């Protein structure tokens, strides 16, 4: 994809979303369930869409919330449902709609005090800390499209394990929701907004205090405070916009906080690579504002809109590649958490950098390599068999200092605060730590390419088997592995990964767009990476 002229520039007023139009369309446009793009569709991160495209409207939320209520009833889930929303314009009306259904179905639901905003990891933390062996099971809903443009809305369900629902759950909810849509919402139980807000089973809940006061169980907040390390925290107008100021006050940190007031047009953002406003904290274009201030702080960071992803900005390198930071976090944590068992494993997605494998080998830790999606780390974090689960798209979480579970969803807050801990404790920022790792393990070059693909072509790529590959070398090196199932759990990867000694590529069809993605990495040089990419493209053309 070519770089848009607006990439990295402050968003011009001409591209700002019309919030009134979005919310009006949410209530007035009716989706047609016979049209594929207007049905409920759960991808790896829930249902997403826009009211302007009839893919995120009131009927969708009525249907999907009723489907969640039906699922809870069938599964015997009777505890509190913790619900959070982010600052996208469509999140507010969607939460009101969901409350109308939850109240009518008798679900005990907690929303933020004063109808505030709640990060995804805070919902996971609330579910886990309120569940117990002798208590009714709690679960959660997060209304967010993550880092998507301001015109989008999103709806995610987290079952009692606190993490993203697996496909066996989301398929049931999705199918039930579409059935409800097809039946013109006849089976939806709902009360008026006023009745929902006054219902006895709807409660305002203090999410901030228990989460923030518990942070020192997972991060060495004392060393950060005592060091007086100068921190820049960009809330990026997201669901945690009140959290960093509260964290600063609670722990006495030397922290400056930016973009902590509500602006649902996100007019303060710099445009992403394609010229759109996208709150992607892993994009150097979207993060251009904070990167420009990198020398003002010892360490700075930002988050996407629901705060489940992290973006680390250092004086030494600017915005860190997410893969680079994951390797630093893993290396540091494994050597600075003395209460952790030595046999704990490391979770990574199969499209994350292989430098993680090299770091793990030096640490004598096993890597559990799984398909794309944080849901694959839930069990390992919950039962304490992996100390860290991370994915290439800047999402990760890890255990508390005592080795128990902290969250089973991505937590951008603790990954950012970990960068401050690393800087405070070692006197060197994570960018310098990464440079030191490359001196031992090599400096990988990583890239992703998106290419058009029809539905038929995506189905072919999704269902490949290893014998479809006839080649025995990759960029001049013998192929060591041809994978269509993840080695860590034998789950289908929905694509293909080919591995050689100093490079690899993986291809996956998108679940939501008419494209396929080629991820590639080289430990040699740019020319070697380009050769891997060219051979990957040639291989795809033969397969299709």
Beta strands, then each sheet from edge to edge (+ up, - down):
strand 1: 42-43
strand 2: 46-50
strand 3: 81-85
strand 4: 109-112
strand 5: 139-143
strand 6: 152-158
strand 7: 202-205
strand 8: 231-234
strand 9: 255-258
strand 10: 299-303
strand 11: 310-314
strand 12: 318-319
strand 13: 345-349
strand 14: 367-370
strand 15: 386-391
strand 16: 395-398
strand 17: 445-452
strand 18: 473-474
strand 19: 477-478
strand 20: 481-485
strand 21: 492-499
strand 22: 503-509
strand 23: 515-522
sheet 1: 1+ 2- 6+ 5- 3- 4- 7-
sheet 2: 9+ 8+ 10+ 11- 12+
sheet 3: 14+ 13+ 15+ 16-
sheet 4: 17+ 23- 22+ 21- 20+
sheet 5: 18+ 19-
end
